[in-house]
Amino acid sequence: DVCSSDLLTRLPDFILIPLMKLALRKDAKRRKQKSTTLETLVRLVHFDVVLAEEMAGTVENFQTMRPEVLLMGGSQSADFLKAGLNHLEKILPRVRRVELAGAGHLAAIKEPNAVAVELKQFL
């Protein structure tokens, strides 16, 4: 899985940029009206980074949460995502943790049935 390796960070821009443009065009053709395009998802990653930076050092604030929380991750997710879930699992007072075997960060897209089963069981 390209997302779980550092391959993209090692590619020079003169290879990476045309490769990403090709991937975005191919994805847009495949997904005419089905769902969110890869281009939209790539643009939204910026907000993930901003949120992570703003939340740095505040995880302990979640200790006072009252509702039960479902933490869902995949066995193939990046290590930093697993570490974040591990930390939250220790802090949240009412937590249920699920790891989807063989799934990565995009489990809701690639494994929607498995995600739906877990959500139904949680609710």
C-alpha positions, 0 to 999 in steps of 0.5 A: 500500500503506497499510503503506508510506505514512504515511497511518495516522499522519496520520489522526485517532484518531476516523477511525483507530480505527473504521477499524481495528476494521472491518478487524479484524472483516472480516478475522476473518470471512474467516479463520475457520480459514485462518490467523493473523488480522490482530488477532493480527498487530497484537498481535505488532507490539509484540514486533517493536518491543521486539526492535528496541530491544533489538538497537540497536547490536549488529548487529556481533555477527553478524560471528562467525556461521558458518552461511550466512544467507538475507536475504529482502526485498521490493522494496516493503518499507519503507525502514528494513527494506531498510536493515537488510538492507543493513547485515546483508548487509555484516556477515554473513560467509556471506550470500545476499540475495534481493529479491522483485520487487513484494513487501512485508514480508508476502511470506510471506503474500501471495507464499508460492510465491515465498518457498518457491522461494527457501527451497528453493534456499537449503536 
